[in-house]
């Protein structure tokens, strides 16, 4: 007989930078019984810091601890900490600031979790915030999780999608300076996020026939070339290319009206041309509950849409809404994946 609850998806959660608010938001989020009902959880991090965060929040320890080398799918407990007790964090006295040790630790957490996701030990991954400065101090030159995941998953393409309020927004360009975008702005730069979000909506979100809108780059969508020709020269050809392979996509629309029109659910996703164009509407409407989803990679990965917040780390004042939202989205995506796998299996059985 199966252990009750073992049919729930297993969600891996990485602590992020130990000096940030990761331990606090993980403990507080998983202390919510509504969250714990959604799945089973493996936390990759330092048990000592998680216990300290629980003590500050006046919460009893509710998890099982195991060595990170021994992680399995067979735990009967709903929450297990994959403990890296070989890392003597508190003795280093490096709280509330970027550090080489913080970069090394957070990289080890996510590296192991990605490997476990690839081999099926976990069904989805939620990453607490890392510090890019800590990663750089430790010798890792990735701008963020997205670029690391793309390389380690050996994916040729990847994109950042943000889920918040009524919006799903995917970015054509990510961590690039605004004035640098022009030098890298190609038809492929726009086509790829359209193609990726179309697949992601079908595969991870259960949207059978996605409707996608594309934002313009320039004011008034270039006003017929008066304010730039990128709409005619790059964005429109990319949209046409996507339409020719069967994607239901329209645009480019002036960004100042596109998001207003999308409030009513007219489209399933929006492709924005650059970081702030897509993130300002998301954070305006859903600042504490926005979720970052990496699309284009073969594993499910979500994260809260905020940073390490070193300035408030260890003070028991961090907001957990975005972490809870990231966990819920990961659970939703993992459940849809399981349902699709079951349909595939059943379909094969019927054919037999």
C-alpha positions in Angstrom: 0.0 0.0 0.0 1.3 3.5 -0.9 2.1 5.9 1.9 -0.6 8.5 2.1 0.4 11.7 0.3 3.3 10.1 -1.7 1.4 10.8 -5.0 1.9 14.5 -4.5 4.7 16.2 -6.5 8.1 16.5 -4.8 9.3 20.1 -4.9 12.9 20.9 -4.3 13.7 24.3 -2.7 17.2 25.8 -2.7 18.1 28.1 0.2 19.8 30.7 -2.0 22.5 32.8 -0.4 22.7 31.8 3.3 23.2 35.4 4.3 20.0 36.5 2.7 16.3 36.0 3.6 16.1 32.6 2.0 16.1 30.6 5.2 13.3 32.8 6.7 11.0 32.8 3.7 11.4 29.0 3.2 10.6 28.2 6.8 7.6 30.6 7.0 6.2 29.5 3.7 6.4 25.8 4.5 5.0 26.4 8.0 1.7 27.2 6.2 -0.3 24.0 6.2 -2.1 25.0 3.0 1.3 25.1 1.2 2.3 21.7 2.7 -0.9 20.1 1.5 0.1 20.9 -2.1 3.2 18.6 -2.2 6.2 17.1 -0.6 9.3 19.2 -0.2 13.1 18.8 -0.1 15.0 21.9 1.1 18.6 22.1 -0.1 20.4 24.2 2.5 21.7 24.5 6.0 19.6 22.9 8.7 21.3 25.2 11.3 20.1 28.4 9.6 16.6 27.0 9.0 16.3 26.1 12.7 17.5 29.5 13.6 14.9 31.1 11.3 12.2 28.9 12.9 13.3 29.9 16.4 13.1 33.6 15.5 9.6 33.1 14.0 8.6 31.1 17.1 7.9 28.0 15.1 8.6 24.4 16.1 10.8 22.4 13.7 8.4 20.6 11.4 10.9 18.9 9.1 13.0 15.8 8.9 16.8 16.2 8.3 19.0 14.0 6.1 22.4 14.3 4.6 22.2 16.0 1.1 24.1 13.0 -0.4 21.3 10.6 0.5 18.2 12.4 -1.0 15.5 10.0 -2.3 11.9 10.1 -3.3 10.9 7.7 -0.6 10.6 9.9 2.4 7.2 9.6 4.3 7.7 13.1 5.8 6.2 16.0 3.9 9.3 18.2 4.4 12.9 17.0 4.4 16.0 19.2 4.7 18.9 18.1 2.6 21.5 19.3 5.0 25.0 20.6 4.1 26.4 20.3 7.5 30.0 20.3 6.2 29.5 24.0 5.6 30.3 25.9 8.8 28.3 29.0 8.1 27.7 30.7 11.4 31.3 30.4 12.5 32.3 32.5 9.5 30.2 35.4 10.8 29.2 36.5 7.3 25.5 37.4 7.8 23.8 40.1 5.8 26.5 40.7 3.1 27.7 39.1 -0.1 30.7 36.7 0.3 32.7 34.1 -1.5 31.4 31.5 0.9 27.8 32.5 0.3 28.4 32.2 -3.4 30.0 28.8 -3.1 27.2 27.5 -0.8 24.3 28.8 -2.9 25.9 27.4 -6.1 26.3 24.0 -4.5 22.6 24.0 -3.4 21.3 24.8 -6.8 23.8 22.6 -8.7 22.7 19.5 -6.7 19.0 20.4 -6.9 19.2 20.7 -10.7 20.9 17.3 -10.9 18.2 15.8 -8.8 15.5 17.3 -11.0 17.2 16.0 -14.1 17.3 12.4 -12.7 13.8 12.5 -11.3 14.4 12.7 -7.6 12.3 15.9 -7.5 9.5 17.0 -9.8 10.1 20.8 -9.7 12.6 23.3 -8.4 12.0 26.6 -6.5 15.0 28.7 -6.0 15.4 31.2 -3.2 17.3 34.4 -4.1 21.1 34.2 -4.7 23.5 37.2 -4.7 25.1 37.8 -8.1 28.0 39.5 -6.3 28.5 36.4 -4.1 28.6 34.2 -7.1 31.1 36.5 -8.8 33.3 36.5 -5.6 33.2 32.7 -5.7 34.3 32.7 -9.3 30.9 32.0 -11.0 30.3 34.4 -13.8 26.6 33.7 -14.5 24.4 36.8 -14.4 21.7 34.8 -12.6 19.9 31.5 -12.2 18.5 31.6 -15.8 21.9 31.5 -17.5 23.1 28.8 -15.1 20.1 26.7 -15.7 20.4 27.1 -19.5 24.0 25.9 -19.5 23.6 23.0 -17.0 20.4 21.7 -18.7 22.2 22.0 -22.0 19.4 24.0 -23.5 20.0 26.0 -26.6 17.3 28.5 -25.6 15.8 29.7 -22.4 13.8 32.7 -21.3 12.4 34.4 -18.2 8.7 34.4 -17.7 7.0 36.3 -14.9 3.6 35.3 -13.5 1.8 37.9 -11.4 -1.8 39.1 -11.1 -3.5 38.8 -14.5 -0.2 38.7 -16.5 2.2 36.1 -17.8 5.1 38.1 -19.3 8.1 36.6 -21.1 11.2 38.7 -21.8 13.0 38.9 -25.2 16.1 40.3 -23.6 17.1 39.7 -20.0 20.1 41.0 -18.1 21.3 43.5 -20.7 21.9 47.2 -20.5 19.2 49.2 -22.2 21.6 50.8 -24.7 23.2 47.5 -25.4 19.9 45.9 -26.6 20.1 47.5 -30.0 23.4 45.7 -30.9 21.8 42.3 -30.1 18.3 42.8 -31.3 17.5 40.3 -34.0 14.5 38.5 -35.5 15.6 35.4 -33.5 15.7 37.5 -30.3 12.0 38.1 -30.7 10.9 34.8 -32.2 12.5 32.6 -29.6 10.5 33.9 -26.6 7.3 33.7 -28.7 8.0 30.1 -29.5 9.2 29.2 -26.0 6.2 30.7 -24.2 3.8 29.0 -26.7 5.3 25.6 -25.8 5.5 26.4 -22.1 1.8 27.4 -21.9 0.8 24.1 -23.5 3.3 21.9 -21.5 3.3 23.4 -18.1 0.2 25.5 -17.8 -2.4 23.4 -19.6 -3.3 26.1 -22.2 -4.3 24.1 -25.3 -4.4 27.1 -27.7 -2.3 29.9 -26.4 -3.0 33.5 -27.5 0.1 35.6 -27.4 0.6 39.4 -27.8 4.0 41.1 -28.5 5.0 44.5 -27.3 6.7 47.1 -29.5 10.1 48.4 -28.7 9.6 52.0 -29.5 6.9 54.6 -28.5 3.7 54.2 -30.4 5.1 51.0 -32.0 7.5 53.2 -34.0 4.7 55.4 -35.5 5.3 53.9 -39.0 9.1 54.3 -38.7 9.2 57.8 -37.3 10.5 56.7 -33.9 12.6 53.7 -35.0 12.3 50.9 -37.5 12.7 47.9 -35.2 9.0 47.1 -35.4 9.1 46.8 -39.2 12.6 45.4 -39.5 12.7 42.9 -36.6 9.5 42.5 -34.5 6.9 42.1 -37.3 9.0 39.6 -39.2 9.5 37.5 -36.0 5.7 37.6 -35.5 5.1 36.5 -39.1 7.6 33.7 -38.7 5.8 32.5 -35.6 2.4 32.7 -37.3 3.7 30.6 -40.2 4.5 27.7 -37.8 1.0 27.9 -36.3 1.4 30.1 -33.3 -1.5 32.4 -32.4 0.5 35.6 -31.9 -0.3 39.2 -32.8 1.4 42.6 -32.5 3.6 44.6 -32.1 1.4 46.8 -29.9 2.5 50.0 -28.1 3.5 48.9 -24.6 1.7 51.7 -22.9 -1.7 50.4 -24.0 -0.9 46.7 -24.4 -0.8 45.9 -20.7 -4.0 47.8 -20.1 -5.8 45.8 -22.7 -4.3 42.5 -21.3 -5.9 43.2 -17.8 -9.1 41.5 -18.9 -7.4 38.3 -20.0 -7.4 38.9 -23.7 -4.1 37.1 -24.1 -2.5 34.2 -22.3 0.9 35.7 -22.4 2.8 38.9 -23.5 6.3 39.1 -24.9 8.1 42.2 -23.7 11.2 43.5 -25.4 13.3 44.3 -22.3 13.4 43.8 -18.6 11.6 46.9 -17.2 9.0 47.0 -19.9 7.7 43.7 -18.7 8.5 43.9 -15.0 7.0 47.4 -14.2 3.4 46.3 -14.9 3.9 43.0 -13.1 5.4 44.6 -10.0 2.8 47.4 -10.0 0.0 45.0 -9.7 1.6 42.1 -7.9 4.8 43.3 -6.2 4.8 40.8 -3.3 3.3 37.8 -5.2 5.1 37.8 -8.6 6.9 34.6 -9.7 9.8 34.1 -12.0 9.5 30.9 -14.2 12.4 29.7 -16.4 11.0 28.4 -19.7 12.9 26.5 -22.5 14.6 24.1 -20.1 13.5 20.5 -19.5 12.9 20.9 -15.8 10.3 23.0 -13.9 11.9 26.0 -12.1 10.2 28.9 -10.4 11.5 31.5 -7.9 10.2 34.5 -5.9 10.6 37.8 -7.8 12.9 39.5 -5.4 16.4 39.5 -4.2 18.4 38.4 -1.1 17.4 41.5 1.0 20.6 41.4 3.0 19.5 44.5 4.9 16.6 42.6 6.6 18.1 39.1 6.8 17.8 37.6 10.3 15.2 40.1 11.5 12.1 38.0 11.0 10.4 40.7 8.9 10.6 39.3 5.4 7.4 38.9 3.3 6.8 35.3 2.2 4.0 36.0 -0.3 6.3 35.7 -3.4 7.9 32.5 -2.1 4.5 31.0 -1.4 3.3 32.0 -4.9 6.5 30.4 -6.4 5.8 27.2 -4.6 2.1 27.1 -5.7 3.1 27.8 -9.3 5.7 25.0 -9.2 3.1 22.6 -7.7 0.6 23.6 -10.4 3.1 23.0 -13.1 4.2 19.7 -11.7 0.6 18.5 -11.4 -0.1 19.4 -15.0 3.1 17.6 -16.0 1.9 14.5 -14.1 -1.5 14.6 -15.7 0.0 14.9 -19.2 2.3 12.0 -18.5 -0.7 9.9 -17.3 -2.6 10.7 -20.5 0.4 9.7 -22.6 0.7 6.4 -20.7 -3.0 5.7 -20.9 -3.0 6.5 -24.6 -0.2 4.0 -25.2 -2.1 1.4 -23.2 -5.2 1.9 -25.3 -3.2 1.4 -28.5 -1.8 -1.8 -27.1 
